[in-house]
Amino acid sequence: MQLQVMNSPFNQEQVELLNRLLPTLTESQKVWLSGYLAATQAGYANVTAAPEAPVVEAAAPVNVKPVSKDVTILFGSQTGNAQGLANKAGKELESRGYKVTVSSMSDFKPNSLKKVENLLIVVSTHGEGDPPDNAISFHEFLHGKRAPKLDELRYSVLSLGDSSYEFFCHTGKEFDQRLEDLGGTRLYPRIDCDLDFDEPAAEWIAGVLAGLDEAQAAGVEPVQAQEAAAPAPQALESAYSRTNPFKAEVLENLNLNGRGSNKETRHLELSLEGSGLTFEPGDALGVYPENDPELVDLILEAVKWDANEKVTVNNEEVTLKEALSSRVEIATLTKPVVEKAAQLNSNKDLQSLVSNRDSIKAYIDGRDLLDLIRDFGPWEVSAQEFAGILRKMPVRLYSIASSLVANPDEVHLTIGAVRYETHGRHRKGVASTQVAERLQPGDTLPVYIQKNQNFRLPQNPDTPIIMVGPGTGVAPFRAFMQEREEIGAEGKSWMFFGDQHFVTDFLYQTEWQKWIKDGVLTRMDVAFSRDQEEKVYVQNRMQEHSKELFQWLEEGAVVYVCGDKNHMAKDVNNTLIDIIEKEGGLSREKAEAYLADMKQNKRYQRDVY
């Protein structure tokens, strides 16, 4: 069979393409094509099939396999950024005709990996090079002995991280290398994103689309055109987002700690009226902060540049002072910034510093941009050159401490002010001390909602919940309680809270006591570490009630942990394994498997930072 242009519904280019593809068609597809051509003869005088003419086969590649239009996108996400980007990529691919499945790594069946032809990985790195919680099981499978050969797989990885950490984007790099080792072929090279991930993520999505389209062109199997389904109606979305934050008015800004406390914890209430922003308990609020004006002035004094000089940062022209105040990061040093600074300065000490990995790691710990400027000056470069090496101001994410049902058009936060001294200078947390020292009712703060599907109340309100949240980790559990009170949830609830002193540091004490009295909260155990000679923490209280806690687990309770990832979260995790091992009469290995199964079934959720 050979197609010709004369009197056909196709132009020359289309006919040439179809003739090249003819040898790859199945019999059923040839029958369909013949039927289609016959049906068009009434409108086109004699679409010819010329069996006597030789079939043109020269352009058909050897051993071409039809390329699937199915794409699987797996995300590993702790705060929701990777999940949001995975969903965005999925929508973009669907708009181009691909059939897309987007899934958390924890929900994906690893044995199905052998059936996947097109795989996209979007994953963040948690802590010091660790996978996020919902990526752990898939990461272990892929790096274990049961991982299959993936010679037919096409893949690409988008890796999220923070360059202020030593193991920047480590998890994404591991996935990328392992998929190659198993035989996979990259659709598009891995892209590693810092905290400002919008532009590199868009580049990755465009590159992946080009790679998929190229694969389709090289070995596509023609399919019968289908009438496009009408798009499903979608809920109206707010115009405000990460790239277009809403300026929320400050309604209230209170210190939750009593007089004499070693801490300052702010309760911040913001208005969302007119924004259209919505959220659920467990979500976070993204805040764009401003740098300490005192630090900005010290930097300007040290470099002797004109504060009003215009510079371009992040494709925006502003004054140098505006750039240092709100556009770039100055309170933290990262390895890339120091390395770029060394290219602007011939200082021998700086050159020696960047040549040694351990030295640069030690130097950036606890230091800021002012230290760099003072330690290795003078800087014989322009303000524009220096501003160009600085990282965009990172957003701060705070667990939301309120329910939208209970507080319409409002969002509440619980923020601990960070202050410390190191390398001979007093240091301040950027956002936390802005809130504590400079933000007054009536002021505004640029914000957006960061969804977190990995930290959610059970769909069934009768399900028991156990909450562990010392210090500011209490925030999302205040939101949980407000929500459960509003909806009349009947399930049991147990709160473990800890801080330094009962008298000064019992955050939201009267609210917890009221929820206990009204039966909204079933029980509460507290640990105030400095109120006795021997320090007591939340994990100690959990151990004291191990038998009852295990009984709750056996009844299907969901465990939530929020707070410090470096110490508390690890201690609580080990305590849970201890309790399961002891009260369940299990081996250590089986106790760990018990907790892993809880995590897999979304009965063990963590929001740690």
Disulfide bonds with the S-S distance in Angstrom:
none
